[in-house]
Amino acid sequence: MSMTDHQRLGLKERYALMTRDLAWDTTYQPMDKVFPMVHYEGIKIHDWDQWSDPFRMTMEAYWKYQAEKERKLYAIIDAFAQNNGHLGVTDARYINTLKLFLTGISPLEYMAHRGFTHVGRQLPGAGPRVACLMQALDEIRHAQTQVHSMSNYNKYYNGFHDFAHMIERVWYLSVPRSFFDDAYTAGPFEFMIAIGFSFEYVLTNLLFVPFISGAAYNGDMGAMTFGFSAQSDEARHMTLGLESIKFMLEQDPDNLPIVQRWIDKWTWRGTRVLAIVAMMMDYMLPKKVMSWKEAWEIYFEQNGSALFNDLARYGITPPKCIEWAAVDKEHISHQAWATLYQYGAAAPFHTWSPTPEELDWLSEKYPNTFDKYYRPRYEYWAEQHKAGNRFYNTTLPMLCQVCQIPMLFTEPTDPTQICYRESDYKEDKYHFCSDFCKEIFDNEPEKYVQAWLPVHQIYQGNCFNPDVDPTAPGFEPLPAVLDYYHLAAGRDNLDFEGSEDQKNFAAWRNLAGRD
Amino acid sequence: MSNVFIAFQRNEETRDIVDAIVEDNPAAHVDLQPAMVKIDAPGHLVIKRQSIEDRMGRTFDLQELQVHLITLSGHLDENDDEFSLSWAN
C-alpha cells in the first residue's frame, strides 16, 4: 500500500493490522509446546483476540514518541550536568534519596525488563506480546536513563559507586529485590498482576508522581526528568496491568479466585515495599510537597477504591490488607526512618535527625501519631547525638520471611507492640511481620523457605569476602560485611552531620557563589 | 462516583492541552503541583483533538500526549479524535 493509503487508516485499523494480521498459530509444533507455561497456573483463556491495548500503540508510533521523550530527557540531563545542577538542590541531605533510588529502584527497572521479555515470549496472544515487548524496552530505557542521570552525582558524592553489586548483597536492598525475584519466578499471568497491577498501579504512582514532583521542588532537574519520562511510560504499563486483569476475569469465571488471590498478595507486597518511599517523602526531601499519608490517600486509597469498585462487577473484592494499610499510613514512614537511622552504620547513604522545623511539620501532618509515639524518640536520639553518643544499633534484626523487612512494624491495634506472626513448616519455624505476609507464605511455603535473608546469611558466614577468616582472634564481623558490600566505612555510611558529602557540598556551593 | 485523573508535565504544550480539557469537561478540577498538573474529574474525562488543535493552531495527533503524560487512572479508550477515561461505577 502507498504512504497515502497508510495515513488514511485510523488508529484502530493500524493497531488491528499489526496485532492480528502479523500473528499466526504454529503448525510444525503444537502451540502448547511452543508456549509451555500458559496452563500451569490454572488461568483459562479462550480467545486471545479479545485482548486489546486501549492506547492502540503501533511500533511505528512507539519508536516515534519514545525517541521524542529521549531527546527531551538527554537535553535536560546535559544542561543539568553542564550547569553544575547538583549544586542547585536544596541541601545535600536530598542527594541521599538518589542513592536509595539508584541502589534500590533502578535495578528493579532492569529486572522488569528481563521479566517482560520472558513473559512476552510465554503469552500466546499477539496483543499482550506486543505490549510486553514495548514494556520490556521501556524498562531498560528507565534503567539506563536513571543510571545516566545519577552518574552526574557519582562524580561528586559518595555511595553511588556500585549499585549493581549492592542490589545482590546489601541487607535492606533485599526488600525490593525479593519483590521482583518473587514476581519473576511466578508464572506469566501472576507476573502480569505482580508488575502490571501492583508495581505499576500501586507503587509507581506513589514513587514517580509525588516523590518526583518533590525532587523538582528540591531543585533536582535530573531526577525530575528521568522520573517523569519514566512515568509517561508507566501510564501505558498501568493500562496494560488493568487490561490484563479484566481480560483474565472476562475469559472464564474459574479465573476469579486465582486472580483474587494474586491481587490480595501483590497489593500487600507492594504496600510493604513502599515503606522505603514513605520514608523518602517524609524524612529525606528537605522541602516537602505533601506527606506520605496525603500521597497514600490520593494515589492508593482514592485511586485504589475507584479501581476495586470497578472490578466489583467481576466479583473482585477489595483486599483485606487495605484496612491494615489504612492504620499503617500514619506509622510506617516514622518506623522505617527510625530503623535506617539506627542502622546508619550499615547502609551506603547518610541518615540524620529531623531538624526542629521538620519535627513540627511531622507533628502537624501526623496529629494522631507523631507526638505520641515518634517525636520523643527522635528528640532523644538528637540529644544523645549532641552529647557525642550518636546511636548505632549493632544487633542484627529479625526479618520477615516474605517481605524481608526487619520486624519494625507494629500491631494495627497497638502501636507500642511490634507485630510478630509465625508458621511451622517441615520442622522449622518461620517468622512474619503481618497476617498477610504469613498468609502469602502459607499459600506457597516451598517458594518462601528458599528466601535469601541477609541477616541469616551474615550469621551463617556467607557475607564476607573469600579471604576473610571469621575464626581469627578479635574478628569484627560488621567491617567485614561492609567490605563485602563494597561500602567504604566512614565515608559512605554514618550520620550526614560531619560527612564528606556535607563538607564538599558546602565548599562547592560557596565557590560557585550560590550561597 | 469515583474520580478519573490524568497528570501531565507542565510545559508550553500542556498549557493548551489543559485549557482544552477544562473547556470540554466542566466538572474537571485542575491541581497545579511542582512541575506537574493533575486533572481530576468525576466518572469520566474526555480529551478532544479538535479542541487542542484550535488552541495550538496546528494539527495534533492525540498520541503526542504520550510525550507529556505522567500518569492516569480509569479505563482508557483512544481513537483518532478522542482520548477518554472512565470508571464504570
Boltz contact constraints between the chains, C-beta under 6 A:
constraints:
  - contact:
      token1: [A, 10]
      token2: [B, 80]
      max_distance: 6.0
  - contact:
      token1: [A, 11]
      token2: [B, 79]
      max_distance: 6.0
  - contact:
      token1: [A, 11]
      token2: [B, 80]
      max_distance: 6.0
  - contact:
      token1: [A, 54]
      token2: [B, 76]
      max_distance: 6.0
  - contact:
      token1: [A, 54]
      token2: [B, 77]
      max_distance: 6.0
  - contact:
      token1: [A, 55]
      token2: [B, 78]
      max_distance: 6.0
  - contact:
      token1: [A, 61]
      token2: [B, 63]
      max_distance: 6.0
  - contact:
      token1: [A, 65]
      token2: [B, 66]
      max_distance: 6.0
  - contact:
      token1: [A, 65]
      token2: [B, 67]
      max_distance: 6.0
  - contact:
      token1: [A, 68]
      token2: [B, 67]
      max_distance: 6.0
  - contact:
      token1: [A, 69]
      token2: [B, 67]
      max_distance: 6.0
  - contact:
      token1: [A, 205]
      token2: [B, 71]
      max_distance: 6.0
  - contact:
      token1: [A, 209]
      token2: [B, 71]
      max_distance: 6.0
  - contact:
      token1: [A, 213]
      token2: [B, 33]
      max_distance: 6.0
  - contact:
      token1: [A, 213]
      token2: [B, 34]
      max_distance: 6.0
  - contact:
      token1: [A, 213]
      token2: [B, 35]
      max_distance: 6.0
  - contact:
      token1: [A, 213]
      token2: [B, 36]
      max_distance: 6.0
  - contact:
      token1: [A, 216]
      token2: [B, 34]
      max_distance: 6.0
  - contact:
      token1: [A, 216]
      token2: [B, 35]
      max_distance: 6.0
  - contact:
      token1: [A, 217]
      token2: [B, 34]
      max_distance: 6.0
  - contact:
      token1: [A, 224]
      token2: [B, 35]
      max_distance: 6.0
  - contact:
      token1: [A, 228]
      token2: [B, 9]
      max_distance: 6.0
  - contact:
      token1: [A, 228]
      token2: [B, 70]
      max_distance: 6.0
  - contact:
      token1: [A, 231]
      token2: [B, 70]
      max_distance: 6.0
  - contact:
      token1: [A, 231]
      token2: [B, 71]
      max_distance: 6.0
  - contact:
      token1: [A, 232]
      token2: [B, 69]
      max_distance: 6.0
  - contact:
      token1: [A, 235]
      token2: [B, 69]
      max_distance: 6.0
  - contact:
      token1: [A, 235]
      token2: [B, 71]
      max_distance: 6.0
  - contact:
      token1: [A, 235]
      token2: [B, 72]
      max_distance: 6.0
  - contact:
      token1: [A, 239]
      token2: [B, 76]
      max_distance: 6.0
  - contact:
      token1: [A, 303]
      token2: [B, 73]
      max_distance: 6.0
  - contact:
      token1: [A, 306]
      token2: [B, 2]
      max_distance: 6.0
  - contact:
      token1: [A, 306]
      token2: [B, 87]
      max_distance: 6.0
  - contact:
      token1: [A, 309]
      token2: [B, 2]
      max_distance: 6.0
  - contact:
      token1: [A, 309]
      token2: [B, 89]
      max_distance: 6.0
  - contact:
      token1: [A, 310]
      token2: [B, 87]
      max_distance: 6.0
  - contact:
      token1: [A, 310]
      token2: [B, 88]
      max_distance: 6.0
  - contact:
      token1: [A, 310]
      token2: [B, 89]
      max_distance: 6.0
